[in-house]
Amino acid sequence: MSDLEFTEDPDGDPPEAIVGSKEVGALAHLYRAEVYRSTIWRQRLDQTTNWAVISTGIGLSVSFASDRASPFPIVLVGALCIMFLILEARRYRFFYVWRFRARVLEIAFYVPMLRGKGARIPLDRGTALSDDYEKPQYRISMARAIGRRLRRNYGWIFAIQGAAYFAKIAIHPTDVLTLGEFVRRAHIGPIPGLVSIICGLLFHAAWMTLAWKTWFDERQDNTKMADFLKSREDVNRRPKAQPLGDISKD
């Protein structure tokens, strides 16, 4: 140990910043690790989206394969895509943890260096990241994660499924001439056509409402990433987040 470590007053003020080649090297490796993890989880998001797209294509192909084909495969694929959406939203919450950490390192570490201020990490800028490593938390709620995936991908998939269902009962194999015939074609097994149409409209209204509500909440939320970097007090004022849990279970 150096003489400084023996003579340092334990009750005195903490050092003003983390500085030194060892610290800079450690933070650089940490940043690479967080970017790598966020990249891996971003690829996992793409996988579930691909599954939803492929399933939708198969369902549409089966429903339009013949004149007597039922629109039920489109409904079944829609239910399957709901499962994919929930799975992808959960993966997005994990992805957002690594994205948050990499973003904090960029703002607190690399931005000052790019501005010519050197590699100095003030301790009050490290509380957000150190707190997150000590007690990992989700940085986004499940509802907001679902809303984001709806606006990015699944809203378009559900819209295509809805349009395909309407086309199936309206123009395939021939155009409907009356409203009664339209309702009759919409039946799914023992489920009357009117009930099927109402359930479909309610489903599409529900996901559009959720997508809009979460978008509106995000617009009203003025919290910026820099707010996490100000002080421990700012971190503690944020709503209590759900524990991260066991990542190995995903």
N, C-alpha and C positions, 0 to 999 in steps of 0.2 A: 504494500500500500504506500501511497505517497504521503508526504508530510501534510498536504492539504486535507487528506481524508482524516488524519488524526486530529488536526486543529479545527476542523469545521464545526461550527456551533450547531448542534442538532435542533436547537430551538430558534435558530435564525431563519431568515427568509430563504426560500428555495432558490435554486439557480434560475436565471432569467430564461434560459433556453437550452434545448438539447443541441449540442454542436460537437462535431468531431468526425473523423473519417470512419470510425467504427459504427457510430450511430447512423451516419448517412448511408453506409453500405447495408446495414441491417434494414433500414427503412426502404431502401431500393429493392431489396429482395422481398420484403413484405408486400410492396406494391405489385411486384411481378406475380406473387402468389395469389393476391386478391383478384387481379385482372384475369389470371388463368382460371380461377374458380368461377368467376362471373361468366367467362366465355363458355365453360363447360355447361353451366346451367342454362345459358342462352341457347345452346344447341339442344338441350333437353326440351325447351319450350318449342322449338321448331319441330321436334319429333311428334308431339301430341297434335300440333296443328296439321302436320302431314297426315296423321291417322284420320283426323276429322275430314280432311279434304278427300282422301281416298275412299273413306266410308260413304261420304255423300255421293261421290261418283258412282259407286257400286249400287247404292240405293236408287239413284235416278235411272241407271241402266236397267235394273230389274223392273221398275215400275212402268217404264216406257217400252219394255221388250215386246209386248203383245197387246192386242186389243182387250183381252180379258184380264190383264195384269191388274192387281190391286194397288191403290196408293199407299197401302200399309207399310211397304219398305221405306218410304220417305219418312213416315212417322217414326218408325223404328230407328232409322239413322239419326233422326233428330234427338231422340232420347239418348242414343249412344254419344252424340256430340255434347250433350249436357254433361255426361260423365267426363268426357275429355276436357271440357271447359273447367270443371271443378279441379281435375287433376292438374291442368296447366296453371290455374290460378294459385294452387298450392306451390307448384314449382316456381312460379313468379315471385312469391313471397321469399323463398330461399334465395333466388337470384338477386332480389333487391337488397338483401343483407350484404352480399359481396360487392354489389354495385355501390352501396352506401360507403363501405369502407374504402374502396378504391377512390371514390370521389372525395372523401375527406382528405386522403393522402395527397391527392392532386391539388386541392385548394390550399392546404396548410403547408405542404412541403415543396411541391414543384412550382407552383405559381410564384412564390417569393424568389426562387432561384431564377426563373425566367425573367423576372423583373429586375434582376441584378442585385437583389438583397442578400444573396448567399443562402446557404443551407442552415438556417436557424429555425428551430421548432419551439416557439414559446409554449411553456407548459400549459397555459390556459387554452391553447389551441389543441392540445392533445387529449383533453378530458373526454370529448365525445367518442373518440376512437378507443381510448383505454377503457372507458366504461362499457363500450360495446363488446370488447374482448373479455372483460371480466364477467359481464352478465349479458350474453347474446340475446337480442330481441328481434322480433319481426319489425320492420320499419314501415309496413303497410298492412292495412286490414284485409281480411278475406273478401269483404264486399267490394272494396276499392280495387283489389287485384282482379276480381271477376269483371268489374266494370271496364277496366283497362283492356283486358283480353277481348271483351265483347266489342269495344270500339276499334281495336286493332285488327282482329281476325274474325271472331266468331259471329259478330253481328252480320257480316257479309255472308257467312256460311248459312246462318239461319234465314237470311233474306232470300238466298237462292233456293233453299229448301221450301220456303213458303211459296215462292213463285212457281216452283216445279209442282207443288201439290195443287195449286190453283189451276195450272195448265193441264194437269192430269185429269181433273174432274170437269174442266170447262171445254177443252178442245180435243181431248184424246179419248177414244179414236175419232170421234166426230164432235162438232160443235154442239153445245147444249142450246135448246131453243126456248126452254122455260125455266123459271126459278125452281119449280118442283123437281125437274130432272136434274138440275145442278145439285140440289140438296140430296137427292137419292143417290147420285154418284159418289157423294162424299162419305157414304157409310163405310165403316170398317168392321166387318164381321157383324156381331150382334149390336154394335154401337150405332145408333141412328146417325144419319148424315148431319142433322142440325146440331146434335151434341158434338160431333167431331169438329164442325166448323167453329162453334163457340169456343171449344177448348183450344183450338189452334189460334184463334184471335186473342184469347186471353194470354196464351203463352208468348206470342209475339209482342203484345202490349207490355207484358211483365219484363222481358229482357230489354226492350227499348227504354222503359221507365228506369230500370236499374242502371243502364248505360248513361242515360241523361243525368240521373241523380248523382252518381259518382263523379261525373264530369263537372257538374255544378259545384259539388263539394270541393273538388280540387281547385276550381277557379276561385272559390271563396277562401281557401286556405292560403294565407300569405307566407307560410313558413318556407324559408329558403334553406338550401343546404348549409349556407354559411351560419345560420342560426345555431346549428349544432356545434359550431366551432368557437363560440364566444366565451362561454364559461360553464362551469358545472351547474350553476343556477338555472341557466337556460335549458340544459338537458333535463334537469329534475322537474321543470315546469311542464314538460310535455306529458300527454296522457300516458298512463301506464300501458305498456305494450304486452302482448302475449309472449311468454317464454318461447325461445326458438325450438326447444325440444331436441329429439334425437334425429340428426340429419341422416344417419345410416338407414333409417326406416323407409326413406323415399326410394 
